[in-house]
Amino acid sequence: MAILRTVLTVVFILVCIVLSTIVLMQEGKSAGLGAISGMADSYWGKNKGRSLEGRLVKITKILAVAFLLLAIVLNIGSLG
């Protein structure tokens, strides 16, 4: 059981590092102010889901769920 806890802790640390890195790679929401000047209808605005930014958002959501699940599992393991 100690080996499983160690493996989960290492995975948890890796998820934390990757999640932090990906969040820092994303554009700020202030970049969306192009809508004021009509740039929202550009190619990049329409295909944001297929762009690098769209993929970063999806990866962030997946890693955030993994982070929460691992945190809960590791906390439950420490209660017993």
N, CA, C and O atoms as CSV, one atom per row, in Angstrom:
chain,resi,resn,atom,element,x,y,z
A,1,MET,N,N,0.824,-1.201,0.000
A,1,MET,CA,C,0.000,0.000,0.000
A,1,MET,C,C,0.861,1.255,0.000
A,1,MET,O,O,0.480,2.280,-0.564
A,2,ALA,N,N,2.020,1.168,0.634
A,2,ALA,CA,C,2.920,2.322,0.673
A,2,ALA,C,C,3.473,2.640,-0.714
A,2,ALA,O,O,3.734,3.799,-1.036
A,3,ILE,N,N,3.649,1.596,-1.536
A,3,ILE,CA,C,4.162,1.811,-2.892
A,3,ILE,C,C,3.120,2.549,-3.726
A,3,ILE,O,O,3.457,3.462,-4.481
A,4,LEU,N,N,1.865,2.157,-3.590
A,4,LEU,CA,C,0.787,2.830,-4.323
A,4,LEU,C,C,0.688,4.299,-3.915
A,4,LEU,O,O,0.516,5.173,-4.765
A,5,ARG,N,N,0.796,4.564,-2.627
A,5,ARG,CA,C,0.747,5.953,-2.140
A,5,ARG,C,C,1.912,6.768,-2.693
A,5,ARG,O,O,1.743,7.931,-3.060
A,6,THR,N,N,3.096,6.154,-2.751
A,6,THR,CA,C,4.267,6.845,-3.295
A,6,THR,C,C,4.076,7.140,-4.780
A,6,THR,O,O,4.387,8.239,-5.239
A,7,VAL,N,N,3.567,6.169,-5.531
A,7,VAL,CA,C,3.321,6.371,-6.961
A,7,VAL,C,C,2.285,7.470,-7.172
A,7,VAL,O,O,2.476,8.340,-8.021
A,8,LEU,N,N,1.195,7.443,-6.412
A,8,LEU,CA,C,0.169,8.485,-6.540
A,8,LEU,C,C,0.707,9.864,-6.171
A,8,LEU,O,O,0.326,10.865,-6.778
A,9,THR,N,N,1.584,9.917,-5.187
A,9,THR,CA,C,2.181,11.197,-4.800
A,9,THR,C,C,3.069,11.739,-5.910
A,9,THR,O,O,3.045,12.936,-6.194
A,10,VAL,N,N,3.849,10.873,-6.539
A,10,VAL,CA,C,4.706,11.306,-7.642
A,10,VAL,C,C,3.854,11.783,-8.817
A,10,VAL,O,O,4.152,12.810,-9.428
A,11,VAL,N,N,2.793,11.036,-9.133
A,11,VAL,CA,C,1.887,11.455,-10.215
A,11,VAL,C,C,1.226,12.786,-9.868
A,11,VAL,O,O,1.068,13.644,-10.736
A,12,PHE,N,N,0.843,12.961,-8.615
A,12,PHE,CA,C,0.225,14.208,-8.161
A,12,PHE,C,C,1.176,15.395,-8.342
A,12,PHE,O,O,0.761,16.465,-8.789
A,13,ILE,N,N,2.433,15.204,-7.999
A,13,ILE,CA,C,3.428,16.272,-8.155
A,13,ILE,C,C,3.622,16.605,-9.628
A,13,ILE,O,O,3.719,17.777,-9.992
A,14,LEU,N,N,3.679,15.582,-10.479
A,14,LEU,CA,C,3.831,15.821,-11.916
A,14,LEU,C,C,2.627,16.566,-12.484
A,14,LEU,O,O,2.784,17.482,-13.292
A,15,VAL,N,N,1.427,16.174,-12.062
A,15,VAL,CA,C,0.217,16.864,-12.520
A,15,VAL,C,C,0.247,18.326,-12.074
A,15,VAL,O,O,-0.140,19.210,-12.838
A,16,CYS,N,N,0.700,18.590,-10.849
A,16,CYS,CA,C,0.788,19.970,-10.347
A,16,CYS,C,C,1.736,20.812,-11.196
A,16,CYS,O,O,1.422,21.950,-11.546
A,17,ILE,N,N,2.893,20.246,-11.522
A,17,ILE,CA,C,3.885,20.983,-12.304
A,17,ILE,C,C,3.376,21.252,-13.714
A,17,ILE,O,O,3.491,22.370,-14.215
A,18,VAL,N,N,2.810,20.223,-14.358
A,18,VAL,CA,C,2.310,20.389,-15.725
A,18,VAL,C,C,1.122,21.344,-15.755
A,18,VAL,O,O,1.017,22.168,-16.664
A,19,LEU,N,N,0.236,21.247,-14.785
A,19,LEU,CA,C,-0.920,22.146,-14.728
A,19,LEU,C,C,-0.473,23.603,-14.563
A,19,LEU,O,O,-1.004,24.496,-15.223
A,20,SER,N,N,0.484,23.833,-13.699
A,20,SER,CA,C,0.994,25.197,-13.506
A,20,SER,C,C,1.619,25.730,-14.786
A,20,SER,O,O,1.410,26.888,-15.147
A,21,THR,N,N,2.377,24.897,-15.466
A,21,THR,CA,C,3.031,25.317,-16.707
A,21,THR,C,C,2.009,25.647,-17.787
A,21,THR,O,O,2.137,26.658,-18.479
A,22,ILE,N,N,1.007,24.808,-17.933
A,22,ILE,CA,C,0.005,25.037,-18.979
A,22,ILE,C,C,-0.831,26.276,-18.680
A,22,ILE,O,O,-1.183,27.015,-19.600
A,23,VAL,N,N,-1.149,26.512,-17.429
A,23,VAL,CA,C,-1.904,27.723,-17.083
A,23,VAL,C,C,-1.088,28.971,-17.408
A,23,VAL,O,O,-1.637,29.966,-17.882
A,24,LEU,N,N,0.208,28.923,-17.157
A,24,LEU,CA,C,1.054,30.076,-17.470
A,24,LEU,C,C,1.235,30.271,-18.974
A,24,LEU,O,O,1.526,31.383,-19.413
A,25,MET,N,N,1.072,29.223,-19.768
A,25,MET,CA,C,1.222,29.327,-21.219
A,25,MET,C,C,-0.004,29.947,-21.882
A,25,MET,O,O,0.085,30.420,-23.015
A,26,GLN,N,N,-1.140,29.955,-21.202
A,26,GLN,CA,C,-2.367,30.444,-21.815
A,26,GLN,C,C,-2.373,31.966,-21.901
A,26,GLN,O,O,-1.726,32.670,-21.125
A,27,GLU,N,N,-3.139,32.438,-22.887
A,27,GLU,CA,C,-3.302,33.882,-23.052
A,27,GLU,C,C,-4.214,34.409,-21.961
A,27,GLU,O,O,-5.080,33.691,-21.460
A,28,GLY,N,N,-4.018,35.659,-21.598
A,28,GLY,CA,C,-4.900,36.281,-20.633
A,28,GLY,C,C,-6.241,36.590,-21.260
A,28,GLY,O,O,-6.358,36.660,-22.483
A,29,LYS,N,N,-7.240,36.772,-20.444
A,29,LYS,CA,C,-8.571,37.096,-20.951
A,29,LYS,C,C,-8.619,38.492,-21.554
A,29,LYS,O,O,-9.539,38.809,-22.307
A,30,SER,N,N,-7.650,39.318,-21.234
A,30,SER,CA,C,-7.625,40.661,-21.824
A,30,SER,C,C,-7.329,40.600,-23.317
A,30,SER,O,O,-7.585,41.564,-24.040
A,31,ALA,N,N,-6.787,39.468,-23.787
A,31,ALA,CA,C,-6.548,39.316,-25.216
A,31,ALA,C,C,-7.871,39.240,-25.973
A,31,ALA,O,O,-7.891,39.426,-27.190
A,32,GLY,N,N,-8.957,38.975,-25.286
A,32,GLY,CA,C,-10.264,38.899,-25.908
A,32,GLY,C,C,-10.890,40.254,-26.155
A,32,GLY,O,O,-12.015,40.322,-26.649
A,33,LEU,N,N,-10.213,41.320,-25.834
A,33,LEU,CA,C,-10.753,42.660,-26.045
A,33,LEU,C,C,-10.769,43.049,-27.520
A,33,LEU,O,O,-11.224,44.141,-27.862
A,34,GLY,N,N,-10.282,42.178,-28.395
A,34,GLY,CA,C,-10.341,42.439,-29.830
A,34,GLY,C,C,-11.774,42.483,-30.334
A,34,GLY,O,O,-12.019,42.961,-31.441
A,35,ALA,N,N,-12.712,42.003,-29.556
A,35,ALA,CA,C,-14.118,42.024,-29.957
A,35,ALA,C,C,-14.636,43.452,-30.095
A,35,ALA,O,O,-15.582,43.709,-30.839
A,36,ILE,N,N,-14.012,44.369,-29.376
A,36,ILE,CA,C,-14.451,45.763,-29.450
A,36,ILE,C,C,-14.208,46.327,-30.846
A,36,ILE,O,O,-15.025,47.082,-31.372
A,37,SER,N,N,-13.074,45.951,-31.443
A,37,SER,CA,C,-12.744,46.487,-32.761
A,37,SER,C,C,-13.188,45.564,-33.892
A,37,SER,O,O,-12.831,45.798,-35.047
A,38,GLY,N,N,-13.955,44.527,-33.587
A,38,GLY,CA,C,-14.474,43.653,-34.622
A,38,GLY,C,C,-13.573,42.496,-34.982
A,38,GLY,O,O,-13.820,41.828,-35.985
A,39,MET,N,N,-12.549,42.234,-34.214
A,39,MET,CA,C,-11.625,41.151,-34.530
A,39,MET,C,C,-12.152,39.794,-34.071
A,39,MET,O,O,-11.513,38.774,-34.331
A,40,ALA,N,N,-13.281,39.756,-33.408
A,40,ALA,CA,C,-13.814,38.499,-32.896
A,40,ALA,C,C,-14.246,37.565,-34.025
A,40,ALA,O,O,-14.310,36.351,-33.833
A,41,ASP,N,N,-14.543,38.120,-35.201
A,41,ASP,CA,C,-14.985,37.306,-36.328
A,41,ASP,C,C,-13.825,36.862,-37.211
A,41,ASP,O,O,-14.044,36.414,-38.337
A,42,SER,N,N,-12.615,36.979,-36.724
A,42,SER,CA,C,-11.469,36.557,-37.507
A,42,SER,C,C,-11.381,35.037,-37.553
A,42,SER,O,O,-12.141,34.344,-36.876
A,43,TYR,N,N,-10.464,34.528,-38.342
A,43,TYR,CA,C,-10.269,33.088,-38.460
A,43,TYR,C,C,-9.944,32.479,-37.110
A,43,TYR,O,O,-10.485,31.430,-36.759
A,44,TRP,N,N,-9.072,33.117,-36.351
A,44,TRP,CA,C,-8.652,32.573,-35.064
A,44,TRP,C,C,-9.793,32.611,-34.054
A,44,TRP,O,O,-9.875,31.746,-33.182
A,45,GLY,N,N,-10.664,33.593,-34.161
A,45,GLY,CA,C,-11.798,33.659,-33.252
A,45,GLY,C,C,-12.809,32.546,-33.503
A,45,GLY,O,O,-13.407,32.017,-32.566
A,46,LYS,N,N,-12.997,32.195,-34.781
A,46,LYS,CA,C,-13.953,31.152,-35.128
A,46,LYS,C,C,-13.417,29.757,-34.847
A,46,LYS,O,O,-14.187,28.863,-34.496
A,47,ASN,N,N,-12.123,29.555,-34.993
A,47,ASN,CA,C,-11.529,28.228,-34.855
A,47,ASN,C,C,-10.678,28.098,-33.607
A,47,ASN,O,O,-9.657,27.412,-33.613
A,48,LYS,N,N,-11.094,28.749,-32.549
A,48,LYS,CA,C,-10.302,28.725,-31.327
A,48,LYS,C,C,-10.209,27.328,-30.720
A,48,LYS,O,O,-9.211,27.002,-30.077
A,49,GLY,N,N,-11.228,26.506,-30.914
A,49,GLY,CA,C,-11.207,25.145,-30.393
A,49,GLY,C,C,-10.148,24.275,-31.046
A,49,GLY,O,O,-9.678,23.312,-30.441
A,50,ARG,N,N,-9.770,24.601,-32.269
A,50,ARG,CA,C,-8.763,23.824,-32.995
A,50,ARG,C,C,-7.367,24.399,-32.848
A,50,ARG,O,O,-6.395,23.764,-33.259
A,51,SER,N,N,-7.248,25.559,-32.283
A,51,SER,CA,C,-5.954,26.210,-32.157
A,51,SER,C,C,-5.215,25.701,-30.920
A,51,SER,O,O,-5.740,24.903,-30.144
A,52,LEU,N,N,-4.003,26.176,-30.760
A,52,LEU,CA,C,-3.202,25.808,-29.595
A,52,LEU,C,C,-3.893,26.257,-28.311
A,52,LEU,O,O,-3.876,25.542,-27.309
A,53,GLU,N,N,-4.490,27.422,-28.343
A,53,GLU,CA,C,-5.184,27.933,-27.154
A,53,GLU,C,C,-6.357,27.034,-26.774
A,53,GLU,O,O,-6.586,26.785,-25.591
A,54,GLY,N,N,-7.089,26.552,-27.752
A,54,GLY,CA,C,-8.204,25.651,-27.481
A,54,GLY,C,C,-7.741,24.334,-26.873
A,54,GLY,O,O,-8.375,23.798,-25.964
A,55,ARG,N,N,-6.622,23.820,-27.387
A,55,ARG,CA,C,-6.086,22.579,-26.830
A,55,ARG,C,C,-5.578,22.789,-25.413
A,55,ARG,O,O,-5.732,21.911,-24.564
A,56,LEU,N,N,-4.974,23.939,-25.147
A,56,LEU,CA,C,-4.490,24.226,-23.795
A,56,LEU,C,C,-5.642,24.289,-22.803
A,56,LEU,O,O,-5.507,23.845,-21.664
A,57,VAL,N,N,-6.760,24.833,-23.225
A,57,VAL,CA,C,-7.928,24.908,-22.350
A,57,VAL,C,C,-8.446,23.508,-22.032
A,57,VAL,O,O,-8.786,23.216,-20.885
A,58,LYS,N,N,-8.507,22.641,-23.044
A,58,LYS,CA,C,-8.979,21.270,-22.821
A,58,LYS,C,C,-8.034,20.511,-21.900
A,58,LYS,O,O,-8.479,19.808,-20.993
A,59,ILE,N,N,-6.737,20.649,-22.127
A,59,ILE,CA,C,-5.747,19.969,-21.287
A,59,ILE,C,C,-5.818,20.485,-19.860
A,59,ILE,O,O,-5.662,19.715,-18.913
A,60,THR,N,N,-6.052,21.786,-19.698
A,60,THR,CA,C,-6.165,22.368,-18.364
A,60,THR,C,C,-7.340,21.764,-17.608
A,60,THR,O,O,-7.223,21.448,-16.424
A,61,LYS,N,N,-8.471,21.603,-18.287
A,61,LYS,CA,C,-9.646,21.015,-17.641
A,61,LYS,C,C,-9.379,19.580,-17.213
A,61,LYS,O,O,-9.740,19.182,-16.106
A,62,ILE,N,N,-8.749,18.802,-18.086
A,62,ILE,CA,C,-8.445,17.408,-17.766
A,62,ILE,C,C,-7.486,17.320,-16.585
A,62,ILE,O,O,-7.692,16.521,-15.672
A,63,LEU,N,N,-6.441,18.139,-16.602
A,63,LEU,CA,C,-5.460,18.110,-15.513
A,63,LEU,C,C,-6.062,18.615,-14.199
A,63,LEU,O,O,-5.686,18.146,-13.126
A,64,ALA,N,N,-6.991,19.566,-14.279
A,64,ALA,CA,C,-7.631,20.060,-13.060
A,64,ALA,C,C,-8.479,18.967,-12.414
A,64,ALA,O,O,-8.499,18.835,-11.190
A,65,VAL,N,N,-9.179,18.184,-13.237
A,65,VAL,CA,C,-9.970,17.076,-12.706
A,65,VAL,C,C,-9.043,16.021,-12.100
A,65,VAL,O,O,-9.321,15.489,-11.026
A,66,ALA,N,N,-7.936,15.719,-12.794
A,66,ALA,CA,C,-6.965,14.752,-12.266
A,66,ALA,C,C,-6.373,15.244,-10.953
A,66,ALA,O,O,-6.183,14.460,-10.022
A,67,PHE,N,N,-6.082,16.533,-10.875
A,67,PHE,CA,C,-5.538,17.127,-9.658
A,67,PHE,C,C,-6.507,16.942,-8.489
A,67,PHE,O,O,-6.111,16.517,-7.404
A,68,LEU,N,N,-7.769,17.263,-8.722
A,68,LEU,CA,C,-8.769,17.144,-7.658
A,68,LEU,C,C,-8.966,15.696,-7.221
A,68,LEU,O,O,-9.039,15.403,-6.027
A,69,LEU,N,N,-9.053,14.793,-8.198
A,69,LEU,CA,C,-9.246,13.387,-7.854
A,69,LEU,C,C,-8.058,12.822,-7.071
A,69,LEU,O,O,-8.237,12.109,-6.083
A,70,LEU,N,N,-6.853,13.148,-7.521
A,70,LEU,CA,C,-5.664,12.672,-6.802
A,70,LEU,C,C,-5.585,13.266,-5.410
A,70,LEU,O,O,-5.200,12.579,-4.464
A,71,ALA,N,N,-5.946,14.538,-5.271
A,71,ALA,CA,C,-5.923,15.166,-3.957
A,71,ALA,C,C,-6.917,14.481,-3.012
A,71,ALA,O,O,-6.614,14.263,-1.838
A,72,ILE,N,N,-8.088,14.147,-3.523
A,72,ILE,CA,C,-9.087,13.467,-2.699
A,72,ILE,C,C,-8.611,12.073,-2.324
A,72,ILE,O,O,-8.725,11.675,-1.165
A,73,VAL,N,N,-8.078,11.325,-3.285
A,73,VAL,CA,C,-7.612,9.968,-3.027
A,73,VAL,C,C,-6.469,9.970,-2.005
A,73,VAL,O,O,-6.440,9.154,-1.084
A,74,LEU,N,N,-5.535,10.899,-2.189
A,74,LEU,CA,C,-4.404,10.960,-1.246
A,74,LEU,C,C,-4.864,11.397,0.144
A,74,LEU,O,O,-4.306,10.952,1.148
A,75,ASN,N,N,-5.867,12.256,0.212
A,75,ASN,CA,C,-6.377,12.689,1.517
A,75,ASN,C,C,-7.142,11.579,2.210
A,75,ASN,O,O,-7.017,11.397,3.421
A,76,ILE,N,N,-7.929,10.837,1.453
A,76,ILE,CA,C,-8.669,9.717,2.041
A,76,ILE,C,C,-7.686,8.677,2.581
A,76,ILE,O,O,-7.920,8.083,3.633
A,77,GLY,N,N,-6.593,8.461,1.862
A,77,GLY,CA,C,-5.599,7.505,2.300
A,77,GLY,C,C,-4.917,7.924,3.587
A,77,GLY,O,O,-4.470,7.069,4.353
A,78,SER,N,N,-4.827,9.209,3.840
A,78,SER,CA,C,-4.159,9.669,5.055
A,78,SER,C,C,-5.093,9.646,6.272
A,78,SER,O,O,-4.627,9.716,7.410
A,79,LEU,N,N,-6.407,9.549,6.038
A,79,LEU,CA,C,-7.353,9.527,7.137
A,79,LEU,C,C,-7.365,8.174,7.865
A,79,LEU,O,O,-7.616,8.098,9.068
A,80,GLY,N,N,-7.089,7.123,7.108
A,80,GLY,CA,C,-7.191,5.785,7.704
A,80,GLY,C,C,-5.955,5.283,8.354
A,80,GLY,O,O,-5.943,4.171,8.882
